[in-house]
Amino acid sequence: MTSATAPAVPTGRSTAAVGVRATARITAAARGGGTVLPVLDGDGPFELRRLRSRGAEARVCVVGAMSAPLGGDRLRIEATAQQGAALHITSAAATLALRGPTTEHAAYDVHLSVADHAELRWLPKPLISAAGSNLRQTWTIDLAPSARLVLREELALGRTGEPPGRVTTRLTVRRGGHVLLDQEADYGPGAAGWDSPAVLAHHRATGQILIVDPDFETEPPAVQDLTDTPQDGLAVRTPLAGPATLVTAIAPDGLRLRHLLGAAHPHAGRAWTAVRDR
């Protein structure tokens, strides 16, 4: 296993004085009743692999080609689903944020764009914030009025038996040019109140699933408590001010977090079936 203090080794990527600068790009286009990938451009730690299509949906797996993100890295993924396209993006393994050769934070930015009558499903494996790491992660998402989106985020604070690193996340979603959701969270050493009873308390895993579906305009989902027992974590599904619903959960560990996120009602929208068991 790569040491948490090992410097990043240049391997087919651009570097600055410290850290990796890399941008991966994915474009999906509707063609012949299915979806093709005219742009599939990996970079740095991002190796992009085509998976077997499912129906009209093109599927892409992000494979880590090196240890990342490390302190000082600046990483970015851009994915676009053009009009009528269906795109599913997953990852081969969990993303491990590690301390790098510098105290500078790492940045991991995801930009998603979904055109009219297109669907995008962003369902990667969890992010693990290792001790000593410092990561700032953002999602910037632009949706056309008839676009559909499923986005899953899972965060484990620390590996087994170790303290967490620092993670700051920002999620901004715009639909038809108007803000649908804008939220920020801050966890780990130096973050105010993150382990207080008002935030995570003793839990060390947190996540959410955002579903945007035009069908919700006529059948909005109701608020639903998804908690089995409090010691196994807490989860709730809430509608947003728009055709969208947000499932939020906290749990003692990643396994119980995944169970909670998967417990949401399977009929919460047409796009919901993409979440389960992925």
LOLUMRO-767944 format. One record per atom (N, C-alpha, C, O, CB): x, y, z. Coordinates in steps of 0.001 Angstrom, whole numbers, plus 500000, padded with zeros to 6 digits. Atoms other than C-alpha are relative to their C-alpha. Glycine has a CB too. Example, Ala and Ser with C-alpha at 12.3 -4.5 7.8 and 13.67 -1.06 7.14 Angstrom:
% LOLUMRO-767944
500890498810500000 512300495500507800 500900501200500000 501936501181500665 499008500027501246 499180498810499940 513670498940507140 499230501090500730 499739502198500899 500414500462498585 
This chain:
% LOLUMRO-767944
500846498801500000 500000500000500000 500871501236500000 501894501281500683 499049500013501218 499232498766500076 501246503460499172 499979500723501326 498919500866501936 499462500903498901 499922499264498750 502449505378502205 499235501301499894 499197501941498844 501451500267500380 500774498767499991 500296508292503231 500884501220499831 500387502300499513 499209500113501282 499093498870500123 503397510492503147 500810499956498716 501665500813498489 500926500046501182 499225500121501235 504721509336499788 499588501067499007 498392501310498841 499825498610499384 500346498998501010 504913512054497115 499384499342498774 499654498182498464 501238500809499596 500585500501501236 502884511662493969 501073499850498940 501941500710498792 498885500931499506 499008500269501037 504881510138491130 499413500353498648 498363499815498298 500457498521500028 500545499642501309 504374511731487686 499882498784499092 500868498090498844 500873501059499337 500234501119500904 502820509140485382 499004500438498943 497797500271499117 499486498746500768 500866499573501063 501453510564482172 499029501087500414 497856501027500044 499257498844499481 500879498964499508 500046513671483825 500763501298500087 501994501299500080 499407499624501359 499357498707499823 500734517369484170 500160500283501477 499271499953502262 499196501118499316 499748499693498595 502250518558487453 500414501442500128 500981502022499203 501077499075500590 499500498684499646 502880521892489080 501111499794500996 501631498684501117 498878500920500576 498907500117499046 505466522619491753 499713498885500987 500601498091501300 500222501325500738 500403501064499089 503553520369494143 498607499552499601 497724500382499387 500040500471501493 501330500517500280 500626518100493363 499726499793498526 500466500248497654 498982500916500559 500415500377501352 498839516807490289 498885500922499530 497976501248500293 499537498522499955 501084499284500656 496713518864487903 499471499097498906 500201498755497976 500472501384499428 500546500935500973 494361516632485937 498511500238499815 497792500536500768 500258498555500433 501416499862500326 490999516870484172 499591498854499086 500203498632498042 499709501374499330 500568501060500834 488978513935482825 498667500477499443 497919501176500126 499823498676500808 501209499520500664 486135514508480345 499211498838499408 499769497923498802 500354501013498904 500915501008500531 483102512404479419 498837500724499326 498239501629499909 499488499035501133 501174499465500680 480449513260476831 499183498830499474 499714497930498824 500403500972498842 500919501022500492 477418511089476101 499017500639499033 498508501729499293 499251499310501171 500905499475501030 475259511576472981 499020498914499580 499396497747499469 500797500519498769 501018500940500473 472015509923471856 500209499718498519 500403500627497711 498574500555500251 499815500370501407 472363507982468636 499404498616499753 499718497656500457 501510500023499612 500537501294500405 470362505217466969 499243499267501086 499313498040501157 501096499142499524 500752500644498935 468138504548469960 500818499647501221 500291499065502169 499370498783499485 499138500271498856 471090504262472324 500829501222500339 500499502337499937 500909498803499723 499108498916499592 473884506358473809 501431499618499673 501881498521500004 499848500312501510 498592500207500330 477436506678472502 500836500979500806 500316501912501417 500256500176498473 499074499180499220 480507508244474077 501032500624499060 502129500086498914 500700499152501107 499053499375500924 482155510619471575 501236500563500699 502282500725500072 499313501101499237 498843499526499231 484433511954474334 500146499132501238 499231499034502056 499848501508500393 499673500797498815 486062509663476883 501505500175500216 502319499380499744 499593498455499824 498615499540499897 489287511344477918 500459499977501449 500136500882502219 500149501416499416 499446500088498657 491048510208481083 501263500830500126 501874501214499129 500288498552500363 498816499174499759 493879512137482697 500492499727501412 499692499487502315 499688501522499800 499426500151498672 496259511750485630 499522498735500682 499705497638500153 499665501197500851 500454501185499267 494708509439488226 498703499411499467 498251498375499954 499822500341501445 501278500452500530 491528509043486168 500194499177498733 500561499714497688 499090501191499719 500057500854501180 491421506075483813 498533499658499769 497877499108500654 500881498698500174 501414500173500296 488025505879482111 499800498751499140 500437498592498099 499433501251499287 500267501241500727 486677502518480971 498528499899499641 497650500167500460 500428498782500831 501373500251500436 483580501773478931 499540498671500596 500268497678500554 499894499983498434 500623501223499541 481300499210480535 498906499607499016 498502500399498164 499432500168501430 501065500459500896 478675497133478787 498748500849500211 498346501104501346 499685498498500238 501197499172499920 475626499237477994 498841499197500572 498796497971500472 499633500558498617 501238500601499525 472287498564479646 498847500744499332 498551501890499670 499892500058501570 501035499329500763 469462499313477271 500587501177499240 501577501030498523 498868500464500918 499522498802500686 469917502855475981 501060500736500793 501524501796500372 498851500928499716 499087499301499094 472281503742478824 501456499618499733 501797498435499712 499639499692501455 498551500222500066 476045504144478287 500555500042501418 500110500840502243 500704501070499088 499472500120498647 478107503200481337 501517500165499970 502204499607499115 499607498638500628 498571499701499906 481555504447482360 500461499730501417 499773500070502379 500300501469499593 499395500260498697 483791503303485205 501283500811500123 502135500771499234 500283498483500194 498784499243499715 486429505605486709 500926499113500823 500577498690501925 499680501340500754 499016500864499345 489517503577487646 501174500856500458 501705501646499677 500482498861499044 498871499243499486 492225505042489861 501314499475499458 501677498325499705 500013499965501510 498727500412500596 495529504944487982 501188500282500920 502305499843500644 500205500708498670 498942499693499028 497538506258490956 499327500464501284 498120500703501306 500998501098499452 500542499523498735 497106507324494576 499592501463499867 500409502314499516 501027499822501139 500513498632500088 494934510436494634 498591499994500597 497885498987500549 499993500530498501 499286498714499924 493847512859495870 500945500079501196 500623499641502300 499002501144500071 499022499697498960 496944513812497851 500043501512500192 499570502266499342 501414499437499634 499883498572499741 497673517189499419 500663500725498844 501714500301498364 500779500239501274 499476499224501118 498258519777496697 499426499635498655 499604500390497699 501455499853499944 500592500404501272 496397517863493957 498827500908499636 498128501421500510 499540498535500065 501148499280500523 493872519680491765 499380499115498920 499869499062497792 500406501422499434 500607500991500883 491572517116490156 498597500439499601 497897501102500367 499957498617500679 501295499546500526 488476517631488026 499445498952499040 500178498391498225 500140501380499283 500708500845500960 485916515482486212 498859500823499409 498087501443500141 499464498680500675 501081499324500698 483592516982483591 499209498946499223 499774498205498419 500548501123499048 500845500965500700 480649514904482360 498772500708499452 498120501485500150 499586498838500938 501136499377500668 477980515954479880 499127498929499364 499612498080498617 500473501014498937 500983500839500688 474840514091478859 499214500899499059 498410501720499500 499047499261501017 500685499161500975 473603515673475657 498544499581499851 498121498568500408 500710499934498647 501443500194500088 469940515843474666 499644498558499647 500118498010498652 499406500950498968 500486501350500228 468253512449474922 500936498885500417 500572497715500303 499694499843498594 499023501026499624 471359510628476192 499738499490501411 499111500169502225 501428500554499897 500085500595498665 471504508310479218 501391499532500391 501977498688499712 498971498813500042 498620500255499594 474805508127481100 500046499582501455 499441500213502322 500877501239499773 499799500519498640 475779506117484166 501507499997500268 502276499428499493 499379498545500172 498578499938499638 479127506808485888 500184499387501380 499498499762502331 500530501471499973 499673500632498742 480558504628488631 501510499991500167 502225500561499342 499424498569500070 498561500111499797 484001503873490051 500344498578500397 499502497843500913 500488500997501071 499581501375499740 486010500694490463 500231499737501478 500081498605501938 501258499687499227 499681500169498580 486924501295494110 499767501311500719 499527502347500099 501463499521500198 500152498786499205 486615503757496932 501136500973499693 502248500562499358 499967499663501507 498989498956500135 488469507063496607 500605500263501370 499879500534502326 499394501305499396 499305499836498728 491083507414499351 500763501311500002 501748501462499279 500954498821500263 499294498730499839 492101510941500320 501108499821501024 500855499403502154 499027501136500432 498830500205499155 495620510878501789 500761501305500198 500656502238499402 500920498938499393 499080498884499809 498061513336503249 501110499890498971 501635498802498734 500580500019501446 498968500006501028 500561514331500585 501304500592500487 501518500713501693 499530500750498792 498696499452499638 504056515846500503 499928501466500432 500957502085500703 500950499863498834 500181498611499622 502592519257501377 498791500103500914 497924499229500905 499833500903498753 501167499766499157 500156520654503920 498858500659499222 497769500844499765 500384500866501192 501029499404500834 498220522259501059 498840499022499803 499059497821499641 500586500423498644 501148500873500184 494694520916500692 499953499468498568 500530500061497657 498702500744500338 500295500528501327 493661518736497748 498622500489499574 497763500739500420 500068498442499984 501294499585500541 490771519780495469 499522498957498999 500285498493498152 500096501404499331 500616500976500902 488405517401493676 498662500587499574 497716500636500360 499824498578500689 501180499305500500 485816519129491493 499296499150498944 499928498625498027 500387501376499417 500818500752500945 482989517403489637 499003500962499372 498237501615500080 499268498804500699 500925499142500738 481074519315486938 499142499108499108 499659498407498238 500768501083499153 500932500821500753 477962517633485516 499007500897499272 498512501875499832 499264499008500929 500957499250500804 475730518942482742 499057499005499318 499501498067498655 500730500902498946 500993500930500536 472485517238481696 498982500792499188 498310501678499718 499299499195501145 500871499262500913 470485518445478680 498570499479500077 498279498536500813 500522499902498561 501408500397500008 466767518150477983 499829498532499620 500480498024498707 499212500879499037 500355501405500235 465344514610478099 501208499068500117 501196497963499573 499368499848498623 498825500844499743 468755513273479172 499999499561501468 499336500164502312 501324500764499654 499885500526498644 469620511253482274 501468499786500332 502241499315499498 499205498680500156 498639500247499535 472824511140484292 499937499415501397 499247499936502273 500848501301499983 499938500674498705 473542508807487179 501443499959500458 502281499281499863 499404498566499923 498646499910499426 476615509585489266 499984499166501273 499495499617502309 500431501513500295 500099500961498904 477040506561491559 501354499356500288 501526498155500079 498960498921499671 498674500561499730 480682506146492595 500043499264501338 499105499332502132 501052501105499984 499745500587498693 482081504123495470 500321501115500994 500515502261500589 501161498967499929 499838498945498986 482623505973498778 501347500716499932 502314500233499344 499829499411501372 498776499252499736 485207508609499603 500423499713501430 499605499805502346 499800501534499765 499461500261498669 487435507716502570 501019501084500325 501987501290499593 500646498577500086 499123498910499575 489096510567504413 500991499460501027 500653499321502202 499177501189500592 498986500585499128 492327509137505873 500587501053500936 500514502251500664 501114499353499167 499406499097499017 494087510631508892 501052500887499347 501887500407498581 500622499204501158 499015499065500518 496080513749508025 499656500595498657 500338501517498211 501298499336499903 500375499467501316 494326514386504698 499186501273500166 498631501548501230 499199498953499189 500773498753500011 492683517676503769 499460500190498582 500200500548497665 500882501241500452 500605500007501330 490253517615500861 498843500984499937 498029501068500856 499519498590499629 501139499157500309 487900520185499387 499373499470498724 499998499472497663 500415501501499854 500684500627501121 485348518575497102 498762500809499635 498015501244500511 499618498544500334 501172499266500453 482726520318494981 499307499229498888 499943498534498096 500388501409499520 500806500429501135 479906519259492697 499275501231499479 498613501930500246 498989498856500397 500739498929500657 478559521832490236 499181499361498892 499737498805497944 500959501118499440 500879500764500886 475536520508488359 499001500940499341 498322501714500016 499262498880500778 500949499203500766 473505522168485599 499049499068499266 499474498225498476 500734500938499004 501025500862500564 470231520537484571 499043500807499136 498649501916499495 499237499275501110 501087499431500793 467818521344481771 498668499672500696 498629498766501528 500022499445498525 501274500228499298 464142521489482855 499486498562499936 498863498098500891 498958500906499432 500504501368500124 463367517968481572 501077498948500273 500867497769499988 499424499788498615 498912500936499705 466671516384482682 499697499193501259 498923499612502119 501329500754500163 500093500844498809 466908513565485215 501409499767500552 502381499636499808 499295498639499673 498713500181499332 469674513106487767 499843499098501210 498882499219501969 500593501353500420 499819500720498744 470662510569490407 501452500200500411 502366499873499655 499636498464499861 498644499775499498 473679511523492506 500114499407501393 499322499726502279 500352501515500015 499758500600498691 475023509467495399 501355500452500526 502350500444499802 499933498456499923 498770499599499315 477631510706497859 500111499198501295 499181499183502103 500017501546500289 499753500730498760 479129508508500590 501388500375500517 502365500371499768 499880498453499781 498748499563499397 481839509642502993 500257499218501272 499408499169502162 499972501509500292 499543500665498780 483732507579505572 501136500826500587 502133501097499918 500461498524499717 499012499155499337 485695509641508064 501015499131500721 500794498698501852 499321500974500987 498927500829499461 488891507695508655 499847498542499607 498738498031499449 500044500119501506 500014501442500185 489868504138507924 499788499331501353 499789500006502383 501316499509499335 500270500710498755 489208501459510530 501113500247501019 502286499995500746 499846498497499736 499048499824498913 490889502374513804 500850501248499934 501786501387500722 500878498849500049 499207498777500081 492242505767512738 499097501223500056 497912501121499736 500843500016498715 500810498775500002 491054509366513188 499748500473498573 500435500044497646 500695501113500813 500317499531501347 489512511181510235 500923501103499534 501621501730500332 498583500480499943 499403498804500561 491028513712507899 498962501102499938 497863500970500477 500583499723498610 500907498858500146 489442517045507026 499364499948498616 500059499760497618 500754501354500214 500718500001501268 486776517157504312 499005501155500004 498188501279500916 499276498639499762 500984498951500220 484872520196503081 499330499746498660 500012499638497640 500655501415500044 500716500303501239 482161519541500488 498994501109499695 498430501724500599 499284498631500102 500983499006500453 479961521882498442 499256499406498806 499868498962497835 500694501373499618 500844500514501076 477054520775496259 499086501113499529 498293501645500306 499175498765500465 500842498965500589 475408523281493914 499303499416498773 499951498959497831 500841501267499621 500795500553501102 472590522167491612 499099501101499465 498352501729500216 499156498761500464 500884499037500669 470883524456489104 499136499261498980 499613498401498240 500826501135499305 500942500599500951 467799523476487116 499353501116499203 498694501991499766 498918499136500729 500527498933500836 466813525627484178 500565501355500363 499890502373500212 498509500037500096 499339498757499632 469270528248485385 499697500487501396 500272501485501831 499633501047499046 500362499587498645 467709528471488866 500572499011501013 500631497809500751 498459500104500150 499392500857498987 469307527133492042 498950499076500600 497924499536501102 500668500845501104 500867501006499401 467646523906493189 500513499586501377 499729499354502297 499893498778499086 499392500412498734 470092522991495962 501394500590500082 502160500537499121 500047498448500131 498656499458499764 473151524682497430 500335499744501457 499771500384502345 500086501541499653 499680500356498628 474716523145500516 501496499770500159 502195499419499209 499222498756500425 498590500192499684 478090522927502202 500103499285501342 499320499542502256 500764501361500029 499757500728498758 479417520579504894 501497499956500265 502305499986499337 499409498565499933 498594499966499590 482679520497506846 500187499015501140 499530499124502175 500440501440500428 499789501046499010 483985517493508786 501494499841500301 502349500164499475 499404498668499508 498629500350499648 487137516485510624 500687501065500826 500081502083501157 500794499743498763 499252499091499131 489846518233512658 499981501440499493 500301501704498335 501433499526500130 500059498591500367 489393522001512657 498638500471499559 498399501677499494 500965500268498928 501362499631500396 485758521919511511 499155500219501255 499197499412502184 499363498902499089 500763499636498811 483399523571513979 498806499073500204 497939498969499336 499525501445499899 501171500753499578 480992521221515747 499650498772499205 498541498254499336 498872500866499985 500353501110500888 481206518393513234 499666498707500757 498865497901500283 501139499739499035 500262501207499219 481228515692515961 499094500277501195 499057499496502146 501308499395500477 500949499674498941 478647517404518165 498695499239499766 498474498724498670 499742501531500059 501289500681500191 475180515882518759 499151500622498899 498266499953498365 499221500010501290 500792499339501036 473783518428516266 500417499595498591 499692499859497632 500113501496500146 499515500363501334 475871517007513386 500167498476499913 499198497781499606 501352500723499685 499776501441500127 477441513513513428 500034499260501325 499824498048501362 501277499757499280 499823500646498701 477915512845517149 501081498928499892 502200499225499475 498665499384500501 499000501067500029 479676509459517382 500099499314498636 500957498452498443 499679498972501059 499988500656501312 478937508480513775 501205500455499181 501683501579499336 498696500297499233 498832499688500822 481794508367511266 499774499721498522 500731499594497759 501187499214500480 500333500143501421 479984507851507963 498746500823499720 497806500829500514 499784498489499608 501152499187500378 477575510167506190 499852499987498480 500828499821497749 500148501456500528 500215500027501444 475983510304502770 498629500503499632 497793500776500493 500191498605499463 501289499538500489 473104511388500612 499788499524498570 500731499221497840 499904501533500080 500370500281501380 471260510578497436 499044501097499559 498014501329500192 499351498574499848 500850498972500582 469801513370495332 499378499451498728 500078498943497852 500801501299499714 500703500434501204 467150512493492758 499203501176499467 498369501741500175 499073498777500287 500765498965500684 465841515069490300 499247499316498864 499854498710497981 500930501163499466 500835500734500952 462926513752488241 498766500839499697 498008501148500617 499597498592500559 501191499212500335 460267515765486336 498690499357500426 497690500055500594 499962500244498531 501216500667499543 457725513121487399 499566500493501374 498387500404501719 500210498496500035 500335499511498660 457888514618490895 499112501245499958 498507501609500967 501275500306500775 500855498811500087 456065517702489611 498527499638500181 497749500449500684 500204500706498651 501382500446499829 452826515695489561 499839499053501184 498760498981501771 499515499321498735 500047500911498858 453675513110492247 501218500225500884 502153499425500855 499934498527499531 498845499723499148 456056514692494772 500132498946501102 499123498519501665 499884501404500620 499810500981498933 457598512232497257 499736500622501364 499965501813501576 501416499422499951 500287499528498642 456570512512500886 501241499856500876 502160499101500561 498811499217500614 498946500176499010 458869512926503847 499904498588500573 498810498111500875 499895501071501131 500002501368499491 459916509479505078 501198499775500904 502333500056500520 500005498988498845 498937500403499085 461926508343508096 500455498600499611 499662497659499627 499520500044501491 499473501277500476 464193505525506879 500814499280501056 501494498302500744 500845500215498774 499181500557498928 465774504704510246 499433498671500477 498232498559500726 500098500984501169 500398501276499396 465678501083511455 500107500103501517 499104500058502228 500880498830499467 499739499795498576 467277501530514879 501034501114500122 501973501160499327 500500498675500696 499091498858499892 469076504689516083 501464499620500114 502325500360499637 499624500823501175 498590500381499862 472259502783516960 500636499628498673 501860499643498546 500132498844500959 499482500324501328 472594501753513314 500058501213499083 500451501095497923 499152498928499365 499954498794500798 472310505332512108 498623500615499825 497614500083500287 500607499708498657 501226499253500240 469698507824511016 499915500360498525 500927500664497894 499941501272500882 500190499641501408 468208508507507584 498607500554499806 497652500118500448 500231498783499075 501294499406500311 465417510625506182 499971500407498538 500979500827497971 499712501214500911 500207499540501372 464007511359502751 499095501214500050 498027501173500661 499389498876499099 500775498767499991 462752514900502162 499862500542498585 500814500476497807 500655501048500915 500149499348501304 461287516633499090 500660501364500021 500753502005501068 498513500133499618 499428498673500150 462980519766497795 499002500917499311 497958500470498836 501316499940499209 500871499020500656 461437522941496401 500233499939498496 500832500841497909 500260501442500543 499801500288501414 461397521537492882 499729498523499811 499437497846500797 501445500390499517 500260501427500212 460943518091491276 501205499167500431 501896498577499600 499661499722498518 498805500668499494 463585516550493520 499770499519501426 498926500049502148 501217500943499940 500032500513498636 464084514550496697 501429499712500441 502287499366499630 499112498720500103 498666500186499448 467086514225498988 499926499024501166 499204499248502138 500611501352500448 499853500955498906 467925511200501136 501311500306500704 502364500332500066 499961498517499484 498814499684499214 470374512053503931 500133498986501116 499144498630501758 499933501438500567 499799501039498995 471940509525506291 501329500189500719 502287500711500148 499943498613499354 498770500118499236 474547509166509034 500012498619500642 498960498080500983 500122501135501075 499899501357499476 475851505856510365 501366499796500654 502291500570500409 499772498960498875 498707500261499363 478640504356512484 501103499635499018 502274499919499272 499854498899501001 498994500432500965 480391502926509404 499388499970498606 498181500145498434 500569498609500377 500429499957501385 480211502712505632 499004498926499624 498120499172498803 501171499894499124 500910501089500339 478423499353505501 498571500327500424 497625500134499660 500459498698500658 501340499646499543 475511500534507616 499469501243499288 498259501396499120 500004500225501505 500433498852500792 475451503812505694 499389499546498685 498330500038498296 501173500946499737 500522500493501274 474969501932502412 498629499350500188 497743499506499347 500981498996499371 501300500619499729 472129499939503971 498919501053500156 497822500908499617 500068499130501257 500978498945499794 470375503105505069 499629500700498694 498455500960498433 500531501011500995 500266499313501259 470735504790501695 499192499128499041 498394499632498251 501308500417499344 500729500910500874 469411501708499940 498595499697500465 497828499053499749 500747498734499867 501303500330499434 466348501537502184 498902500942499554 497737500733499893 500079500004501489 501023499063500456 464574504456500523 499012499291499090 499348498295498450 500638501196499270 501079500666500726 461311503588498834 500366499822498529 500731500794497867 498693500799500128 499580500244501392 462008501946495448 499120500685498964 499480500725497788 500012498523499726 500883499345500963 459106503823493854 500021501510500164 499034502189499880 498576499483500150 499904498554499790 460363507305494692 500177500761498696 500285501987498707 501150500316500932 499853499334501295 460720508033490985 500593499025499007 501194498023499394 500884501269500115 499520500910501041 461627506438487675 501489499760500104 501957498649499852 499669500546498629 498549500118499950 465333507124488204 500483499232501215 501647498834501271 500625501361499986 499526500582498745 465406505556491663 500568498599499841 501490498233500569 498884499968500994 499538501374500148 465916501982490426 501472499921499672 502083498869499862 499210499300498936 498566499988500312 469421503003489295 500849500016501244 502041499716501180 500344501191499144 499207499867498779 470475503498492901 500250498662500666 501347498407501161 499312500930500971 499932501204499199 469804500119494382 501014499013499443 501053498736498244 498638499354500084 499020501039500319 472618497571494414 501008500405498949 501491499556498201 499300498778499545 498985499539500956 474970499722492334 501218500457500781 502206500889500188 499454501156499091 
